[in-house]
C-alpha cells in the first residue's frame, strides 16, 4: 500500500526471519523492486537512504522492549535505535 501511494519503500528483516520465511522475502523483493536487507553488508548494490519515517511491523514484545531500552543486538535494532537518535518518526505495530 505504501508503494502504491508513491512512497520509496525499503524493507529490513532479521536474518532469522529471512531464513524462516524465504518465500515472503521473495514476494517483498518483487513488490518493492529491492532486496530485503538483513545486515550491514553493501553487497546488495545500494545504500539505504535516510528515512522520513519508519514502520516496525510486526513487532514482537522482545523487539519493542529492546528498542525501548536501546539494545541494538541485530541489524534491524541497530538501524532503529539510530533513527530514534535522529528523531525520525517510528510507528510500531504488534
C-alpha positions in Angstrom: 0.0 0.0 0.0 2.8 2.4 0.8 4.5 1.8 -2.6 1.1 2.3 -4.3 1.0 5.7 -2.7 4.3 6.7 -4.1 6.5 6.0 -1.0 10.0 4.8 -1.5 9.9 1.6 0.4 12.9 -0.3 1.8 12.4 -3.5 3.9 14.7 -4.7 6.6 14.4 -8.1 8.3 16.4 -10.1 10.8 18.4 -12.9 9.3 16.3 -15.4 11.3 13.1 -14.0 9.8 14.5 -14.2 6.2 15.6 -17.8 6.8 12.2 -18.8 8.2 10.2 -17.0 5.5 12.1 -17.1 2.2 9.0 -17.1 0.1 7.8 -14.0 1.8 11.2 -12.3 1.4 11.0 -13.0 -2.4 7.5 -11.6 -2.6 8.6 -8.4 -0.8 11.6 -8.1 -3.2 9.2 -8.4 -6.2 6.8 -5.8 -4.7 9.5 -3.3 -3.8 11.9 -4.0 -6.6 14.7 -4.2 -4.0 16.3 -6.9 -1.9 15.3 -7.2 1.7 18.2 -6.0 3.9 19.3 -8.3 6.7 22.8 -7.0 7.6 25.3 -4.2 7.1 26.9 -5.6 4.0 26.7 -3.5 1.0 26.8 -6.4 -1.4 23.1 -5.8 -2.3 24.2 -3.0 -4.5 22.7 0.1 -2.9 22.9 2.1 0.3 19.8 2.8 2.3 18.6 6.4 2.1 17.9 8.4 5.2 14.2 7.7 6.0 11.5 10.2 6.6 9.7 7.7 8.7 9.9 4.1 9.8 7.3 1.4 10.3 8.2 -1.5 12.5 5.7 -4.3 11.9 5.1 -6.9 13.0 7.0 -6.1 16.2 7.4 -8.7 18.8 7.3 -7.8 22.5 11.0 -8.7 22.6 11.9 -6.2 19.8 9.7 -3.4 21.3 11.4 -3.9 24.7 14.9 -3.9 23.2 14.1 -0.8 21.2 12.8 1.0 24.3 16.0 0.1 26.2 18.3 1.0 23.3 19.6 -2.6 22.9 20.9 -2.9 19.4 21.9 -6.5 19.0 20.6 -7.1 15.5 21.0 -5.1 12.3 17.3 -4.1 12.4 17.6 -2.9 16.0 20.8 -1.0 15.2 19.1 0.8 12.4 16.0 1.5 14.6 18.0 2.9 17.5 19.9 5.1 15.1 16.6 6.5 13.8 15.4 7.2 17.4 18.6 9.2 18.0 17.9 11.1 14.8 14.3 11.8 15.9 12.8 10.1 12.9 9.2 9.1 13.5 8.7 5.4 14.1 5.4 3.6 14.1 5.4 0.3 16.0 2.7 -2.3 15.4 2.5 -5.7 17.0 
